[in-house]
Amino acid sequence: MYFQYTTKETDYLSQKDKRLGEAIQKIGPIHREVDTDLFSAVVHQIIGQQISIKAQATIWQRMRETLGTVDAEHILAAGVPQLQKLGMTFRKAEYITDFAQKVQSGKFDLEGIWQKPDEEAIRELSSLKGIGVWTAEMILLFCMQRPDVFSYDDLAIQRGLRMLYHHRKIDRKLFAKYRRRFSPYCSVASLYLWAIAGGAIPEMHDYAPKKK
């Protein structure tokens, strides 16, 4: 399943920002996979921190094959040592079992979080061990499919903004200006800025000063 959006969002963004509109036209539709199961999305994000996408996929595949179902019951039955054998660090295995315990005991309400506004959902998710604000924002986008996610802590989004608008640096004030411009469809803007940062438009380059 991919992040769902239509021409309503891209038409709005194109109307609000001519330069972004031209980029959207050049790049075309973007298909980014989502995981709509909040439990597995959190676990997936913890696994993937500070490792390559390939390594994350390998560990995730091993976890699914070993546990059968990635849920609180199966994680707690496996325990930290078994999770470590899948290739993750002791700390990540601890974070994942702590999350599973909170879900099983009801301390963390998986269903209730879907009803929370963005800021509250980010606050609750980032209170979990191993989940920071950026990770919580990615869960809102790639699991909950919230339409207005724009992460200042995402270096690729900052790079995309520099490339598209020829900025040397993106500070919080400038970032907030773009957030206001793209809202309420910041998530779709994020998809296109990620694509730009990844080289989707070859003639664009990063205007950040070269490090000496």
C-alpha positions in Angstrom: 0.0 0.0 0.0 1.2 3.5 -0.9 0.7 6.9 0.8 -2.6 8.0 -0.6 -3.0 11.4 -2.2 -4.7 12.8 -5.3 -4.5 15.8 -7.7 -6.3 17.8 -5.0 -3.1 18.0 -2.9 -0.7 18.5 -5.9 -3.0 21.2 -7.5 -3.1 23.1 -4.2 0.6 23.0 -3.7 1.2 24.0 -7.4 -1.1 26.9 -7.0 0.6 28.0 -3.7 4.1 27.6 -5.0 5.0 27.8 -8.7 8.5 26.3 -8.3 7.2 23.3 -6.3 4.5 22.9 -8.9 7.0 22.7 -11.7 8.9 20.1 -9.7 5.7 18.1 -9.2 5.1 18.2 -12.9 8.6 16.9 -13.8 8.6 14.2 -11.1 5.1 12.9 -11.6 3.2 10.7 -9.0 5.2 9.3 -6.1 4.6 5.9 -4.7 5.9 5.6 -1.1 5.0 2.4 0.8 3.1 2.7 4.1 2.6 0.3 7.0 -0.8 0.9 8.4 -0.2 -1.4 11.4 0.9 1.0 14.2 2.6 -1.7 16.3 4.8 -3.0 13.5 5.5 0.5 12.3 6.9 1.5 15.7 9.0 -1.7 15.8 10.2 -1.2 12.2 11.3 2.3 13.0 13.3 1.3 16.1 15.0 -1.5 14.1 16.0 0.9 11.3 17.7 3.6 13.4 21.3 4.3 12.4 21.5 1.3 10.1 21.1 0.9 6.3 17.8 0.3 4.7 19.1 -3.1 3.5 20.1 -4.1 7.1 16.7 -3.0 8.4 14.9 -5.1 5.8 17.1 -8.1 6.6 16.3 -7.9 10.4 12.7 -7.2 9.7 12.4 -10.3 7.5 14.1 -12.4 10.1 11.7 -11.1 12.8 8.6 -11.9 10.7 9.9 -15.4 9.9 10.9 -16.1 13.5 7.9 -14.7 15.3 5.2 -15.3 12.6 3.3 -12.3 13.7 5.0 -9.1 14.9 2.8 -8.2 17.9 3.2 -7.6 21.6 2.5 -11.2 22.6 5.0 -12.7 20.2 7.7 -10.1 21.0 7.4 -10.7 24.8 7.4 -14.5 24.3 10.6 -14.2 22.4 12.4 -11.9 24.9 15.5 -9.7 24.5 18.1 -12.5 23.9 16.0 -14.0 21.0 15.5 -10.6 19.5 19.2 -9.9 19.6 19.8 -13.1 17.6 17.9 -11.5 14.8 20.8 -9.0 14.4 19.7 -6.0 16.4 21.6 -4.4 19.3 20.7 -5.2 22.9 19.4 -1.6 23.4 17.0 -1.9 20.4 15.8 -5.3 21.7 15.1 -3.6 25.1 13.3 -0.7 23.5 11.1 -3.1 21.5 10.2 -5.3 24.5 9.5 -2.2 26.6 7.1 -1.0 23.9 5.4 -4.4 23.8 5.0 -4.4 27.6 3.4 -1.0 27.5 1.0 -2.0 24.8 0.1 -5.3 26.5 -0.5 -3.6 29.8 -2.5 -0.8 28.3 -0.1 1.9 29.3 0.3 2.8 25.7 -3.1 2.9 23.8 -2.5 1.9 20.2 -6.1 2.5 19.2 -6.5 5.8 21.1 -3.5 7.4 19.4 -5.2 7.4 16.0 -7.8 9.8 17.4 -5.2 12.3 18.7 -4.2 15.5 16.9 -0.7 15.5 15.3 1.1 17.3 18.1 -0.4 15.1 20.8 0.3 11.9 18.8 3.9 13.0 18.3 4.3 13.7 22.0 2.9 10.3 23.0 5.0 8.4 20.5 8.2 10.2 21.3 7.7 9.4 25.0 8.4 5.7 24.1 12.0 4.5 24.6 13.9 4.6 21.3 11.4 7.0 19.6 12.4 10.6 19.1 10.4 13.4 17.5 11.6 12.8 14.0 10.8 9.1 14.2 7.3 9.9 15.6 6.8 12.3 12.7 7.8 9.5 10.2 5.2 7.2 11.9 2.5 9.8 11.5 3.4 10.1 7.8 4.2 6.5 6.8 1.8 4.6 9.0 -1.0 7.0 10.0 -0.9 8.8 6.7 -1.5 12.2 8.3 -1.6 14.9 5.6 0.3 17.7 7.2 3.7 16.4 8.4 6.8 18.5 7.8 9.8 17.6 9.8 12.5 20.2 10.5 14.8 17.4 11.8 14.7 15.6 8.5 18.0 16.5 6.7 16.7 15.3 3.3 13.8 17.7 3.5 16.2 20.5 4.3 18.3 19.5 1.4 15.3 19.4 -0.9 14.4 22.9 0.1 17.9 24.2 -0.5 18.0 22.6 -3.9 14.5 23.8 -5.0 14.8 27.4 -3.7 18.6 27.9 -3.9 19.0 28.5 -0.2 22.4 28.0 1.4 20.9 27.2 4.8 17.5 26.4 6.2 16.9 27.8 9.7 13.7 27.3 11.7 12.2 30.7 10.7 12.6 29.9 7.0 11.3 26.3 7.5 8.2 27.7 9.3 7.5 29.9 6.2 7.4 26.9 3.9 5.4 24.9 6.4 2.7 27.7 6.4 2.8 27.8 2.6 2.4 24.0 2.1 -0.1 23.4 4.9 -2.5 21.6 5.1 -0.7 19.3 2.6 2.9 19.3 4.0 3.1 15.5 3.8 2.8 15.5 0.0 5.3 18.4 -0.2 7.6 16.3 1.9 7.4 13.4 -0.6 8.5 15.7 -3.4 11.3 17.3 -1.4 12.6 13.9 -0.6 12.5 13.0 -4.3 14.4 16.2 -5.2 17.0 15.6 -2.5 17.5 12.1 -3.9 18.2 13.4 -7.4 14.8 13.1 -9.1 15.6 16.3 -11.1 19.2 15.9 -12.2 19.9 19.5 -13.0 19.2 20.6 -9.4 22.0 20.8 -6.9 22.5 21.6 -3.2 23.5 25.2 -2.5 24.8 24.5 1.0 28.3 25.9 1.5 31.0 23.3 0.9 32.6 22.0 4.0 36.3 22.7 4.3 
